[in-house]
Amino acid sequence: MSDVSDFIRSDVPPSGPGCVDCESLGSWWLHLRRCAFCGHIGCCDDSLHKHATKHAHSSGHRVIQSFEPGEDWFWDFDTETAFDGPVLAPPHSHPLSQTTPGPAERVPADWQEQLAGNA
């Protein structure tokens, strides 16, 4: 079994300010997660598409970090545990001006109902 540090690269910047996959779909997200290995930004499991988890499973990059302002926790999909990790390359969150959920112009008025139906 590999050490969790094998799945963290602190020198890799995030892929952008929002979920890469939702952006390509023209969709929206609730919260964002950052792959600690390649920097891929994906949406959380409470979002419609769960792109961060899908990325972890398809790539084998098992560690993510929250990409929300004020949050710095890590999650290991292999052990299903949260932990404190190193400081990753900036930026450390999406822009403060970006809404949650976001991006604002794509969030439907019934977003809460959509997420409740997706649970």
N, C-alpha and C positions, 0 to 999 in steps of 0.2 A: 504494500500500500504506500502510495506517495505521500510525502509530507505536504501539508497545506501550503507551505511557502513555495513549493514548486509551481503553484497555480496563481501566484501573485507577482506582477511585474510593476514595481512602483514608478518606473520611468515612462510608462505608456500613457499618453493623454486620452481623455474620453473622446468618443467618436463624434460628439456634438452635444447640443443642448437638450435634445429630445430623443424619444424612441426612434431609432433608425428605421425599424420595420413599420411602425405606425405612420411615420412620415411618408414612406413609399406607398402606403395604402390610402393616405389622406384621412387617417383615423386620429383618435385622441387617446389619452392615457390618464390614469389616476396618479400613480407615483412612479418614479424612475429608479432603475438599478443599473449599476455599472459593472461590467465584467472586469474583475481584478487582473485578468491576464492580458486581454487584448483591447480593453477600453470600450467595447460595444455597449451602447446605452440601449436598454430595453425597458419595457413597461413591467410593472409588478404583477403578481398573481391576483390582485384585486381589480386589475384592469381587464378590459374585454379580451385582449389577445394573449396576455401572459408571455410576452416576447422574451423577457429576461430568462425565464425558466426554459423556454424552448431553445434559446441560444446555448444555455449551459448543457442541456441534454444533447443537442446536435453537434456541438463543438468539443465537448469534453472539458470545457473550462468550468470547473466546478465551484469557483468562488466569485461572489458578487459583493459589492458594497452599495449601500444606499447612495443615491444621487440627489437626495433631498437636502435643502438648506438646513444646517444645524444637526444633521445626522451623519455619523461616521462608522456605524456598525457594519460588520462583514457577516456573510452567511456562506456556509459550506454545504452544498447540495449533497455531497457524498456522506457526510456524517450527520446532516440535518441539525447543525448547531450554529449559533451565533457566536462571534468572538471579536475581540479587538485586534486590529491589524495595523500595519504601517501606514504612513501618510502616502497617498498616491499623488501622481502628477496633477497639477491644477488644470482646469477648475475642479473644485470638489463637490459642486452641485450645479443644478440647472440655474439659470439667472433668477434672481429674486423677483424680477418683473414678470416672469413666466407664471401663469396661473396654475393652480392645482384644483381640479384637473386642468389639463391643458392640451394643446394650446387653445386659448380662450375662443378663438374664431371657429374652432371645429367641435367644441363641446356642445352636445345637444341639450336642449332645455330639460329633457327627461333622463339625464345621465344617471341619476341615482337609481331610477327604476331599471334602466338597462343593466347596471352593475348588479342589482339585486337579482335580476333574472339570470345572470351569468354565474351566480355563486354555485 
